[in-house]
Amino acid sequence: MGAEAQKATCAPCLAEAVPAFAPALARSAEPIYALVPWGGDTKGREAMIPESTLKRLKDSDPIKRCKAMDSVAKKAHPDAVACLIEKLGDTAGAVRVHARRLLKQVTKVDLGASRSEWTRWWQMYASRACRVCGRWLFAHKLYYAVKTDITAEPREIVLNEEDLAKDHQAEIDRLCRELCATSKEEAQDEVWVRLEYFLCTACKKKFVREMR
């Protein structure tokens, strides 16, 4: 199956279950791949839910839909959780109950049967993966947030009488023209940058050793 066909089958599932993904899916020209399964296994970094499984999720038989969800849950990656959230809105009560049980099993979180609550939770935590190893963190009891400020530290400027006597208007005009041609973000980055990301416990220890 080609990349475009894979994207076509997976994108609706993600867009429906997690509305926050919809703009990115609409803009993307690339197939939508799972980022990394939580738990640290980086094998199959581009693993997706097979088309056959996605079709079984929409089968008219609730039992087959439940079995398809079992297959999805084994992957334990973003696509899987998004599809399970979608099934909380299934027409069959048994399917909804099974989806909730699998979500609790995969995420180690229990938000009840509310699809909207699960969607809000996923929107908040979907990006929480370790910046170094890619391990998903939503099932971890302990992980770390890194917040780094990078600021400009100019040298001390010493002015003398000669400097004060000069006409600096031409230089000021040149700098103003350069600033007008620079975006707000680029101008800010020249003086201050805030970096925020997450680390798992193992990578945090390595990070501290290397940065001290």
KOLLUM-192531 format. One line per field, with one value per residue (C-alpha): residue number from 1; chain; x, y negated, z. Coordinates in pm, whole numbers, plus 50000, padded with zeros to 5 digits. Each point is the difference from the previous one (the first is absolute). Layout:
N
nr = (NUM:...)
kette = (A:...)
u = (X:...)
v = (Y:...)
w = (Z:...)
END
This chain:
212
nr = (1:2:3:4:5:6:7:8:9:10:11:12:13:14:15:16:17:18:19:20:21:22:23:24:25:26:27:28:29:30:31:32:33:34:35:36:37:38:39:40:41:42:43:44:45:46:47:48:49:50:51:52:53:54:55:56:57:58:59:60:61:62:63:64:65:66:67:68:69:70:71:72:73:74:75:76:77:78:79:80:81:82:83:84:85:86:87:88:89:90:91:92:93:94:95:96:97:98:99:100:101:102:103:104:105:106:107:108:109:110:111:112:113:114:115:116:117:118:119:120:121:122:123:124:125:126:127:128:129:130:131:132:133:134:135:136:137:138:139:140:141:142:143:144:145:146:147:148:149:150:151:152:153:154:155:156:157:158:159:160:161:162:163:164:165:166:167:168:169:170:171:172:173:174:175:176:177:178:179:180:181:182:183:184:185:186:187:188:189:190:191:192:193:194:195:196:197:198:199:200:201:202:203:204:205:206:207:208:209:210:211:212)
kette = (A:A:A:A:A:A:A:A:A:A:A:A:A:A:A:A:A:A:A:A:A:A:A:A:A:A:A:A:A:A:A:A:A:A:A:A:A:A:A:A:A:A:A:A:A:A:A:A:A:A:A:A:A:A:A:A:A:A:A:A:A:A:A:A:A:A:A:A:A:A:A:A:A:A:A:A:A:A:A:A:A:A:A:A:A:A:A:A:A:A:A:A:A:A:A:A:A:A:A:A:A:A:A:A:A:A:A:A:A:A:A:A:A:A:A:A:A:A:A:A:A:A:A:A:A:A:A:A:A:A:A:A:A:A:A:A:A:A:A:A:A:A:A:A:A:A:A:A:A:A:A:A:A:A:A:A:A:A:A:A:A:A:A:A:A:A:A:A:A:A:A:A:A:A:A:A:A:A:A:A:A:A:A:A:A:A:A:A:A:A:A:A:A:A:A:A:A:A:A:A:A:A:A:A:A:A:A:A:A:A:A:A)
u = (50000:50139:50073:49707:49759:50130:49951:49649:49892:50166:49942:49619:50037:50245:49807:49670:50139:50230:49875:50328:50171:49766:50186:50331:49841:49846:50333:50217:50116:50172:49854:49904:50230:50000:50271:50135:49829:50018:50221:50321:49976:50112:49962:49730:50027:49779:49758:49638:49670:49949:49721:49838:49974:49853:49734:49917:49954:49702:49861:49625:50065:50078:50201:50229:50039:50105:50255:50137:50040:50198:50242:50021:50068:50301:50183:49962:50095:49823:49799:49875:49888:49827:49806:49899:49874:49792:49837:49870:49734:49911:49632:50042:50025:50226:50247:50003:50065:50279:50157:50007:50161:50269:50070:50055:50228:50209:50026:49984:49741:49626:49789:49672:49783:49998:50149:50039:50200:50231:50041:50096:50246:50158:50031:50191:50231:50041:50329:50157:50281:50359:50198:50301:49877:49646:49834:49638:49950:49628:50029:50298:49956:50310:50152:50167:49928:50298:49958:50299:50036:50264:50067:50235:50283:50161:50338:50013:49986:50240:49937:50254:49979:50084:49718:49750:50109:49934:49677:49856:49675:50105:50087:49673:49806:50180:49921:49635:49976:50150:49759:49701:50103:50022:49704:49892:50112:50345:50050:49903:50228:50293:49962:49793:49899:49795:50039:49761:49996:49969:50246:49952:50185:50291:50059:49968:50294:50211:49896:50105:50336:50080:49879:50159)
v = (50000:49659:49715:49789:50288:50051:49633:50004:50283:49874:49625:50005:50212:49753:49693:50124:50124:49706:49678:49824:50222:49893:49684:50186:50288:49760:49826:50309:50141:50293:50326:49984:50228:50095:49805:50264:50259:49907:50232:49926:50252:49797:50291:49930:49623:49966:50277:49924:50172:50231:49916:50337:49921:49657:50164:50251:49710:49897:50351:50038:50276:49854:50311:49949:49634:50101:50248:49730:49771:50274:49997:49622:49990:50229:49726:49744:49700:49668:50139:50281:49775:49763:50290:50133:49656:49995:50331:49845:49857:50336:50086:50327:49978:50306:49836:49678:50194:50197:49680:49850:50313:50002:49628:50052:50295:49812:49659:50104:49722:50035:49704:50186:50043:49635:49964:49625:50050:50247:49766:49708:50221:50122:49648:49903:50302:50122:49815:50112:50218:50003:49754:50232:50359:49936:50206:49909:49871:50012:50339:49899:49899:49780:49793:49660:49666:49802:49623:49814:49625:49888:49627:49758:49883:49697:49872:49690:49691:49716:49664:49719:49636:50080:50254:49752:49732:50220:49987:50349:49931:50183:50313:49977:49972:50304:50209:49891:50113:50336:50040:49917:50279:50248:50195:49960:50355:49950:49677:50162:50298:49760:49915:50279:50358:50229:50377:50239:50378:50320:50272:50350:50092:50174:49719:49736:50158:50003:49644:49870:50182:49852:49645:49948)
w = (50000:49901:50238:49875:50048:50355:50077:49859:50228:50318:49979:50046:50314:50154:49889:50141:50332:50066:49836:50084:49741:49719:49883:49983:49812:49751:49936:49993:49668:50170:50137:50366:50197:50365:50179:50239:50219:50368:50200:49812:49717:49700:49758:49745:50039:49692:50097:49918:50058:49700:49758:50064:50373:49930:49786:50274:50242:49786:49950:50053:50257:50349:50090:49701:50091:50352:49864:49771:50301:50174:49705:50009:50374:49967:49808:50280:49789:49919:49708:50222:50284:49756:49844:50341:50100:49682:50096:50324:49770:49845:49958:50193:50377:50021:49762:50204:50322:49833:49864:50349:50144:49731:50042:50371:49923:49742:50169:50367:50040:50063:49890:49988:49692:49887:49654:50049:50322:49830:49703:50225:50186:49678:49862:50315:50024:49640:49951:50328:49880:50116:49788:49993:49962:49874:50273:50061:50353:50069:50170:50217:50362:49985:49723:49978:49838:49871:49967:49864:49939:49752:50036:49830:50226:49829:50106:50215:49781:50093:49835:49988:49896:49638:49977:50139:49754:49692:49796:50020:49815:49682:50198:50192:49673:49859:50308:49985:49637:50089:50290:49780:49763:50288:50135:50362:50076:49845:50189:50328:49938:49980:50367:50163:49923:50226:49948:50173:49967:50200:50100:50134:50320:49825:49750:50273:50188:49684:49915:50344:49982:49660:50069:50341)
END
